[in-house]
Amino acid sequence: MSPRAILTDIEGTTTDIAFVHEVLFPYAREHLADFVHARAGQPAVAAALAEARAAMDAPAADLPAVIGQLQAWLDEDRKITPLKTLQGLLWQGGYERGELRAHLYPDVAPALRRWQAAGHTLAVYSSGSVAAQRLLFGHSEAGDLTGLFSAWFDTHIGGKREAASYRHIVAELALPAGTVLFLSDVAAELDAAAAAGLATCQLVRPGTVPAARHPHATDFDAVSRRWEIA
């Protein structure tokens, strides 16, 4: 059955993991300390720093200690919400100055445009902040694709390996779970989505190990064929 909505992951699904780990993360690592020092008093940055202190269980931690912890989380690729928020704010400047341009697999943009034109609701669910998601799709190699998406979800709604997160998402979309197709390269995320009743498809990009318990596709064109999406 063709789905009414398609919910997609980003890293390893629409975008090469190398772009995130070899471009975005090093950019954040290089500029994080200066960015936080310069903007610590701005409301969005101050709120993220307060969240970071709470996650550290150190409400009185000074700025160097918080920056050190943020950098440690970055090196560990931790899915910590305040870190993701600050990364998104930092990357915004990089995209706006033309220092960053987001990678997409070549099959992604044409498929997204076809799916949206055919009436399918498109949404994103990534561990990166909603701000970072919008920046990536807004400054992609294929142009600004943000207008194709109806909803954006990050870890504020819950962890990607927790079934409850997907229940919250389908409630936000106001659709039966079985009419929503979730695309991801990570089997554990697909497991959680399936437990919540969503249809699932694993994107098996180069380097991804397919999981036999989920349908899989090598690219978005194969998703279109398998799920009878326009």
C-alpha positions as CSV (number, residue, x, y, z in Angstrom):
1,M,0.0,0.0,0.0
2,S,1.3,3.4,-0.9
3,P,1.9,5.4,2.3
4,R,0.1,8.7,3.1
5,A,3.2,10.1,4.8
6,I,6.9,9.5,4.5
7,L,9.1,10.2,7.5
8,T,12.8,10.3,6.7
9,D,16.0,10.2,8.7
10,I,18.9,12.3,7.4
11,E,22.4,10.9,8.2
12,G,23.0,7.7,6.1
13,T,19.6,8.0,4.5
14,T,19.4,11.3,2.5
15,T,22.9,12.4,3.3
16,D,26.3,10.7,3.2
17,I,27.5,10.1,6.8
18,A,30.9,11.4,5.6
19,F,29.4,14.9,5.2
20,V,28.3,15.0,8.8
21,H,31.4,13.5,10.3
22,E,34.0,15.0,7.9
23,V,32.5,18.4,7.3
24,L,29.8,19.4,9.8
25,F,31.3,18.0,13.0
26,P,34.9,19.3,12.4
27,Y,33.4,22.7,11.5
28,A,31.5,22.7,14.8
29,R,34.6,21.5,16.7
30,E,36.7,24.3,15.3
31,H,34.2,27.1,16.0
32,L,32.3,26.0,19.1
33,A,34.3,27.6,21.8
34,D,34.5,31.0,20.1
35,F,30.8,30.8,19.2
36,V,29.7,30.1,22.7
37,H,32.0,32.8,24.2
38,A,30.7,35.4,21.8
39,R,27.0,34.6,22.1
40,A,26.6,33.2,25.6
41,G,24.2,36.0,26.5
42,Q,21.9,35.5,23.6
43,P,18.6,33.9,24.7
44,A,18.8,30.7,22.5
45,V,22.4,30.1,23.4
46,A,21.9,30.8,27.1
47,A,18.9,28.4,27.1
48,A,21.0,25.6,25.5
49,L,23.9,26.2,28.0
50,A,21.4,25.9,30.9
51,E,20.2,22.6,29.4
52,A,23.8,21.5,29.1
53,R,24.5,22.3,32.8
54,A,21.4,20.3,33.7
55,A,22.6,17.3,31.6
56,M,26.0,17.6,33.4
57,D,24.2,17.8,36.8
58,A,26.4,20.8,37.4
59,P,24.1,23.9,37.5
60,A,27.0,26.2,38.6
61,A,29.5,25.0,36.0
62,D,31.4,27.9,34.5
63,L,31.6,28.5,30.8
64,P,34.9,26.8,30.1
65,A,33.7,23.7,31.9
66,V,30.5,23.7,29.8
67,I,32.4,24.2,26.6
68,G,34.7,21.3,27.6
69,Q,31.7,19.0,28.1
70,L,30.1,20.1,24.9
71,Q,33.3,19.3,23.0
72,A,33.6,15.9,24.7
73,W,30.0,15.1,23.7
74,L,30.8,16.2,20.2
75,D,33.8,13.9,20.0
76,E,31.7,11.1,21.3
77,D,28.9,11.8,18.8
78,R,26.4,12.0,21.7
79,K,22.8,12.8,20.9
80,I,22.5,15.5,23.5
81,T,19.8,18.0,22.8
82,P,21.6,21.2,23.9
83,L,24.7,20.2,21.9
84,K,22.5,19.7,18.8
85,T,20.8,23.0,19.4
86,L,24.2,24.8,19.5
87,Q,25.5,23.0,16.5
88,G,22.4,24.1,14.5
89,L,22.9,27.7,15.5
90,L,26.6,27.5,14.7
91,W,26.1,25.9,11.3
92,Q,23.5,28.5,10.4
93,G,26.3,31.1,10.1
94,G,28.4,28.7,8.1
95,Y,25.6,28.1,5.6
96,E,24.6,31.7,5.3
97,R,28.2,32.7,4.6
98,G,28.5,30.0,2.0
99,E,31.1,28.1,4.0
100,L,28.9,25.0,4.1
101,R,26.7,23.4,1.5
102,A,24.8,20.2,2.3
103,H,25.3,16.9,0.6
104,L,22.4,14.9,-0.6
105,Y,22.5,11.6,-2.5
106,P,21.5,12.3,-6.1
107,D,18.3,10.3,-6.0
108,V,16.9,12.2,-3.0
109,A,15.8,15.6,-4.3
110,P,14.0,14.3,-7.4
111,A,12.2,11.6,-5.4
112,L,11.1,14.1,-2.6
113,R,9.8,16.5,-5.3
114,R,7.8,13.6,-6.9
115,W,6.4,12.4,-3.7
116,Q,5.3,15.8,-2.5
117,A,3.7,16.6,-5.8
118,A,1.8,13.3,-5.7
119,G,0.2,14.3,-2.4
120,H,2.3,12.4,0.1
121,T,3.1,14.3,3.3
122,L,6.8,14.5,3.9
123,A,8.4,14.9,7.4
124,V,11.9,14.6,8.8
125,Y,13.0,12.9,12.1
126,S,16.7,13.3,12.9
127,S,18.8,13.5,16.0
128,G,20.1,16.8,14.7
129,S,18.0,19.8,15.8
130,V,15.1,21.0,13.7
131,A,17.1,24.2,13.0
132,A,20.0,22.0,11.7
133,Q,17.6,20.0,9.6
134,R,16.1,23.1,8.0
135,L,19.6,24.4,7.3
136,L,20.7,21.2,5.6
137,F,17.7,21.0,3.3
138,G,17.6,24.7,2.8
139,H,21.2,24.9,1.7
140,S,21.6,21.6,-0.1
141,E,23.4,20.9,-3.3
142,A,20.0,20.5,-4.9
143,G,18.7,23.9,-3.7
144,D,16.2,24.8,-1.1
145,L,14.0,21.8,-0.4
146,T,12.4,23.0,2.9
147,G,9.1,23.8,1.2
148,L,8.6,20.1,0.5
149,F,8.3,19.1,4.1
150,S,5.2,19.5,6.3
151,A,6.8,18.6,9.7
152,W,10.2,18.4,11.4
153,F,11.1,16.3,14.5
154,D,14.2,16.1,16.6
155,T,15.1,14.6,20.0
156,H,12.8,17.0,21.8
157,I,10.1,14.5,20.9
158,G,12.1,11.6,22.2
159,G,15.0,9.3,21.3
160,K,15.0,7.7,17.9
161,R,15.3,4.2,19.3
162,E,12.2,4.6,21.5
163,A,8.8,3.4,20.2
164,A,7.1,6.2,22.1
165,S,8.8,8.8,20.0
166,Y,7.1,7.4,16.8
167,R,3.8,7.3,18.6
168,H,4.1,11.0,19.3
169,I,5.1,11.7,15.7
170,V,2.1,10.0,14.2
171,A,-0.1,11.8,16.7
172,E,1.4,15.1,15.5
173,L,0.9,14.1,11.9
174,A,-2.7,13.1,12.8
175,L,-2.4,9.9,10.7
176,P,-2.8,6.2,11.5
177,A,0.6,4.7,12.2
178,G,0.3,2.1,9.5
179,T,0.0,4.8,6.8
180,V,3.4,6.4,7.7
181,L,6.5,5.0,6.1
182,F,9.8,5.6,8.1
183,L,13.0,5.6,6.1
184,S,16.3,5.1,8.0
185,D,19.6,3.3,7.6
186,V,19.7,2.2,11.3
187,A,18.0,-1.0,12.2
188,A,17.4,-0.1,15.8
189,E,15.5,3.0,14.8
190,L,13.4,1.0,12.4
191,D,12.7,-1.5,15.2
192,A,11.3,1.2,17.3
193,A,9.2,2.6,14.5
194,A,7.8,-0.8,13.7
195,A,7.0,-1.4,17.4
196,A,4.9,1.8,17.2
197,G,3.0,0.4,14.1
198,L,4.8,2.4,11.3
199,A,5.8,0.8,8.0
200,T,9.6,0.7,7.7
201,C,12.2,0.6,5.0
202,Q,15.9,0.4,5.5
203,L,18.1,2.5,3.2
204,V,21.1,0.4,2.4
205,R,23.6,3.0,1.3
206,P,27.3,2.1,0.8
207,G,28.6,0.8,4.1
208,T,25.2,0.0,5.5
209,V,24.6,-3.6,6.7
210,P,21.0,-4.7,5.7
211,A,18.8,-6.1,8.5
212,A,16.7,-9.0,7.3
213,R,13.8,-8.1,9.6
214,H,13.0,-4.9,7.6
215,P,12.3,-4.3,3.9
216,H,15.2,-2.4,2.4
217,A,16.1,-0.3,-0.7
218,T,19.3,0.9,-2.1
219,D,18.0,4.4,-2.9
220,F,14.8,6.5,-3.0
221,D,14.0,5.3,-6.5
222,A,13.9,1.8,-5.1
223,V,11.6,3.0,-2.3
224,S,9.3,4.4,-4.9
225,R,9.1,1.1,-6.7
226,R,8.7,-1.1,-3.6
227,W,6.0,1.1,-2.0
228,E,4.3,2.2,-5.2
229,I,5.0,5.9,-4.5
230,A,4.7,8.2,-7.5
